[in-house]
Amino acid sequence: MKAWFEKITAQLNALSAPRMQPIPIRSDQQRRLAEERRRRR
């Protein structure tokens, strides 16, 4: 029974955790540089 459950969960990809995508976080300096670029246009 355990082997059967493991096969099904492996097929459903439930045994391995989903890969997380990194979320870009802008620093204050990056934000200031982006604002300066917008002002120059």
Secondary structure, DSSP 8 states (H G I E B T S, - for coil): -HHHHHHHHHHTT-SS-----------HHHHHHHHHHHHH-
